[in-house]
Structures are given as structure tokens and as C-alpha cells.
């Protein structure tokens, strides 16, 4: 299952996305802590989230959360389904496909304001 095959890459990506999500949670705690400095400081800090660079970083977070969650289901199936290990590679391909489809769908709405094509009801 390992040694350069899909199982090794699934394991590595699961660990990397887990660390990325942890780092985001630490940033989120700092972001919420800024609220203690008053509404003006907080609102100014929130303006950072509309920057194109931050939107791209948000895309990375979305990809990490999608992959980590779908791969977690795959790992659970491998652990508790007797034939799970036999089908681990097709399930990993399914994880990648679900991640890509979800990423493209969500990425469209995240990047729409950057490209100036955002209808008023979708801009945040």
C-alpha cells in the first residue's frame, strides 16, 4: 500500500492538510481575538480577507478541508470495511475527484469578486 504508491501519497497529503487546517485555526483564533480591540480595529482587520492574495490562500484552505474530510472517510472505510484495503486506491482516486469538483465549485464563488464579475448579492 505504501512505498511510492497511492497509499503513501494519501497518507502524506492527509498529514499536510491536517497541519494546514491547524495553522488556519490558529490564525482564526488571532482573528477573533482582534474583536477585543473594538469594532473599528476588527472591521479594518476584516478588510484583509477581501485581498486577492488572501482569497487564494482561502482556496488552499478549502482544498485542504475537502481533501482531509473525504480522505478521513476513506480511512474509516479501510479500517472498518473488511474489503476496504483492497479498494483503497480506487477510493483515493474518488477522494481526489470529489476534492477537485468541490474545490472548483467553491473556488468560483471565492474568486468571483477578484475578477469584478460579482453580482451584488454574492459579494461579501
N, C-alpha and C positions, 0 to 999 in steps of 0.2 A: 504494500500500500504506500510505502514511502520511497526514499532513495531517488528523488528527482521526478517522481510520478505525481499524479493529481493529488494524492493524499498529502504529500509533503507541502504542495503549494496551498492546498486548502487549510492545512494547519498553520502555515506561516501567515497567510492573509488573515486568518481568524485572530491570531495574536496581534498583528499590526493594527487591524481595525479596532480591536479591543482597547489598545493603548491610545489610539486616536480619539476614540469616544471618551475615554477617561480624561484626556487633556482638554477636550471640549467642556466636559463637566466642570473642570477646574476654572476655565475661563468664564463659564456661565455663573459660577459662584461669585467670582470677582465682579461680573457684570451686575448681578443682583445686589451686591454689597454697595455699589455706587449709589443705589437708591437712597441710602442713608445720608448722602451729602446734599440731598434736596432735589426737587423736581427739575430745576434748570440744569444742573450738572448731569442728571440722569438722561434727560431728553437730548442734551448735547452728545452724550456718550452713545446714545442710540443712533444718532446720525451716522456713526461709523459703519453700522450694519447696512447702509444703503450704498456704500462704496463698491465699485465693481470688483476690486480685489477680495473684499470680504464675502461678496456673493460667490466668487469662485471657490473660496475656502468653504463656504456653506455647501457647495456642490460636493466637495470632498467628504464633508461630514455626512451628507445624505447617502453617498455611495458606501461609506463605512458602516453606517447604521443598517442599510439594506443588506449588504453582504453579511455582516455579523449576525443579523437576525435570521436570515434564510439559512446560513451555514449552521447556526445553532440548531435549527430544526433538523437539518441533515445529520448532524452529530447525534442528536437524540434518536433518530431513526436507526442509525448504525448501532447505537448502544442497546436499544430495546426491541428492535425487529430482528428476528433470527437471520434473515437473509440480507440485512442491511449492509454488511461488509461486502457482500457480493455485488451490490448495486451502488457502491459508494461513488464510483467515477461518473455514471450517468446522473446520479443525484447532484454531484458537484457541477456538472455542466448545466443542469437545471437551475442551480443556485446562481450561477453566473448569468444565465439568460434572464432570470427574474430580476436580478440586480440591475442589469443593463436596461431592461424595459422600465422598471420603476425609476431608475436614475434619469432616463430620457424624459419621462413624463413629468417628474418633479423639476428637473433642470430647466425645462421650458418655462415654467412659471417663475423660477428663481431668477433667470437671466433676462426675462422679458423687459423689465424696466431698464436694463442696461442698454438694450437696443432701441429704446424710445418707441416701442410699439405697444406699450402697455395701456389697455383701456383703464379708465379711471377707477372702476370697481375692483380691479385686480392689483393696483399699485398699493404698496403699503409703506 
